[in-house]
């Protein structure tokens, strides 16, 4: 016996419809990626029904690790013309959270979308970082305390699941990719960012 496998091909669109678990169907008149992503939980909505859920699909198998720095508390300055050191307390509290970045302009920000699957299912969605230290600021210098949080990053297309058929299908997969950036729990390093007076003390690219 021979199993039948029917592939229906048509003019390529920006999205793929999942017709059966084994068959991807591309067709004219398919919804735009903008409409699909806007239908995801947390999205602004579109002409389509509200999706039941959205998950990462066609994942890039590589999970990239990056460290992002954020500022804790206010900068402390010794910029009044004194020749004396000053002893200060640096630090404070901040919250770092998962982010979702869309690879194309779809007319709205992707940060509010709820997209499951991928690394976000196994990492913290957000975490609060809090620490203070004593520090001596030299004359003509300014300092701010920073926290470097490790994030996992993974990119994939988005599978959009509807409770009713939309243009003939319950499930669509976007052509546009999204990137999830999720903080790794308790993987934080701390440092003091010190710069010259007269510059922006909160500019972490400033090495004066």
C-alpha positions as CSV (number, residue, x, y, z in Angstrom):
1,X,0.0,0.0,0.0
2,X,1.1,3.5,-0.7
3,X,0.5,6.4,1.6
4,X,-0.8,9.5,-0.2
5,X,0.9,12.8,0.5
6,X,-0.6,15.8,-1.3
7,X,1.3,19.1,-1.5
8,X,-0.7,22.0,-2.8
9,X,1.6,24.8,-4.0
10,X,0.5,28.2,-5.2
11,X,1.9,31.7,-5.4
12,X,4.1,32.4,-2.4
13,X,2.8,34.6,0.3
14,X,4.3,35.9,3.5
15,X,2.6,33.2,5.6
16,X,2.1,29.5,5.6
17,X,-1.1,27.7,6.6
18,X,-0.7,24.4,8.4
19,X,-3.4,22.2,6.7
20,X,-2.5,18.9,8.4
21,X,0.4,18.0,10.7
22,X,2.3,16.9,7.7
23,X,1.3,19.4,5.1
24,X,2.1,23.1,4.8
25,X,-0.1,25.0,2.3
26,X,0.8,28.3,0.8
27,X,-2.1,30.1,-1.0
28,X,-3.4,33.3,-2.4
29,X,-5.5,35.5,-0.1
30,X,-3.7,34.3,3.0
31,X,-3.7,36.7,6.0
32,X,-0.8,39.1,6.4
33,X,1.9,38.6,9.1
34,X,0.7,41.8,10.6
35,X,-2.9,40.5,11.0
36,X,-1.7,37.2,12.3
37,X,0.7,38.7,14.9
38,X,-1.8,41.3,15.9
39,X,-4.3,38.5,16.7
40,X,-2.0,36.9,19.2
41,X,-2.8,37.3,22.9
42,X,-1.5,40.7,24.0
43,X,-1.7,42.1,20.4
44,X,-3.9,45.0,19.3
45,X,-6.3,42.8,17.3
46,X,-7.0,42.6,13.6
47,X,-9.7,41.7,11.1
48,X,-9.1,38.1,12.1
49,X,-10.5,36.5,15.2
50,X,-8.5,36.6,18.4
51,X,-6.0,33.7,18.4
52,X,-6.3,31.2,21.2
53,X,-2.5,31.0,21.5
54,X,0.7,31.8,19.6
55,X,3.9,29.8,20.0
56,X,7.4,29.7,18.4
57,X,7.7,27.3,15.5
58,X,10.5,26.4,13.0
59,X,12.9,27.3,15.8
60,X,16.5,28.2,15.1
61,X,18.1,25.3,17.0
62,X,20.9,27.7,18.4
63,X,20.2,29.5,21.7
64,X,22.4,32.5,21.9
65,X,23.6,33.9,25.2
66,X,24.2,37.6,25.7
67,X,24.8,39.8,28.7
68,X,22.9,43.1,28.9
69,X,23.7,45.8,31.4
70,X,21.1,48.0,33.3
71,X,21.6,50.8,35.8
72,X,20.9,50.4,39.5
73,X,19.9,53.7,41.2
74,X,21.2,57.2,40.7
75,X,24.6,58.4,39.6
76,X,26.8,60.0,42.2
77,X,29.0,62.9,41.2
78,X,32.1,64.6,42.5
79,X,31.9,67.5,40.1
80,X,31.7,70.6,42.3
81,X,35.4,71.6,41.9
82,X,36.5,70.0,45.2
83,X,39.9,68.4,45.4
84,X,38.7,65.9,48.0
85,X,37.4,62.3,47.5
86,X,33.8,61.7,48.5
87,X,32.4,58.5,49.9
88,X,29.0,57.5,48.5
89,X,26.5,54.7,48.3
90,X,25.8,53.3,44.8
91,X,23.1,51.0,43.7
92,X,19.4,50.4,43.9
93,X,16.8,48.1,42.3
94,X,15.6,47.3,38.8
95,X,13.5,44.7,37.1
96,X,14.6,43.0,33.9
97,X,12.0,41.1,31.7
98,X,11.6,38.9,28.7
99,X,11.2,40.8,25.4
100,X,9.8,39.9,22.0
101,X,11.3,41.6,18.9
102,X,9.6,41.3,15.5
103,X,12.0,41.1,12.5
104,X,9.8,43.2,10.2
105,X,7.7,46.4,10.6
106,X,4.1,45.1,11.3
107,X,2.7,48.4,12.5
108,X,3.0,47.8,16.3
109,X,5.5,47.0,19.0
110,X,5.9,43.3,19.8
111,X,6.8,43.7,23.4
112,X,3.2,43.0,24.6
113,X,2.7,39.8,22.7
114,X,2.3,36.6,24.6
115,X,4.2,33.9,22.6
116,X,4.9,30.6,24.2
117,X,7.3,27.8,23.4
118,X,11.0,28.1,22.9
119,X,13.3,29.3,25.7
120,X,10.6,31.4,27.4
121,X,8.9,28.2,28.5
122,X,11.9,27.2,30.6
123,X,13.4,30.5,31.8
124,X,12.3,33.4,34.0
125,X,9.9,35.9,32.5
126,X,11.3,38.7,34.8
127,X,13.5,39.1,37.8
128,X,14.2,41.9,40.2
129,X,17.8,42.9,40.8
130,X,18.8,44.8,44.0
131,X,22.2,45.7,45.4
132,X,24.1,48.6,47.1
133,X,27.7,49.2,47.7
134,X,30.0,51.8,49.2
135,X,32.3,53.6,46.8
136,X,34.8,56.5,46.7
137,X,34.4,59.0,43.9
138,X,37.6,60.9,42.9
139,X,37.4,64.7,42.1
140,X,36.2,65.4,38.6
141,X,34.6,61.9,38.4
142,X,31.1,60.4,38.5
143,X,29.9,56.9,39.0
144,X,26.9,54.7,38.6
145,X,26.3,51.1,39.7
146,X,25.3,48.6,36.9
147,X,24.1,45.0,36.7
148,X,24.9,42.7,33.8
149,X,22.1,40.1,33.3
150,X,22.6,37.0,31.1
151,X,19.8,36.5,28.6
152,X,19.1,33.6,26.4
153,X,18.0,34.5,22.8
154,X,16.1,32.3,20.3
155,X,14.5,33.1,17.0
156,X,11.7,31.4,15.1
157,X,8.5,31.8,13.2
158,X,5.2,32.1,15.0
159,X,2.5,29.5,14.9
160,X,-0.9,31.1,15.4
161,X,-3.8,28.9,16.6
162,X,-7.4,30.0,16.2
163,X,-10.5,28.5,17.7
164,X,-12.4,28.8,14.4
165,X,-11.2,28.6,10.8
166,X,-9.6,31.8,9.5
167,X,-9.5,31.8,5.7
168,X,-10.0,28.1,5.7
169,X,-7.5,27.1,8.4
170,X,-7.3,26.9,12.2
171,X,-3.5,27.2,12.2
172,X,-1.2,29.6,10.4
173,X,2.6,30.1,10.5
174,X,4.1,33.5,9.9
175,X,6.9,34.2,7.4
176,X,8.1,36.9,9.7
177,X,10.4,35.8,12.5
178,X,10.4,36.9,16.1
179,X,13.2,36.8,18.7
180,X,12.6,36.0,22.3
181,X,15.1,37.4,24.8
182,X,14.7,35.9,28.3
183,X,16.7,36.5,31.5
184,X,18.6,33.7,33.1
185,X,17.7,33.4,36.8
186,X,20.5,34.5,39.2
187,X,23.1,35.0,36.5
188,X,24.1,38.6,37.2
189,X,27.4,40.4,37.5
190,X,27.8,43.9,39.0
191,X,30.2,46.7,38.2
192,X,30.8,50.4,38.7
193,X,30.7,52.6,35.6
194,X,32.9,55.6,36.2
195,X,33.2,58.6,33.8
196,X,34.4,62.2,33.6
197,X,32.3,65.0,34.9
198,X,30.4,66.9,32.2
199,X,29.4,63.8,30.3
200,X,26.3,61.7,30.7
201,X,26.9,59.4,33.7
202,X,24.2,57.0,32.5
203,X,25.6,56.5,29.1
204,X,27.2,53.0,29.4
205,X,29.0,53.5,26.1
206,X,30.8,56.5,27.6
207,X,34.4,55.5,28.5
208,X,35.8,59.0,29.4
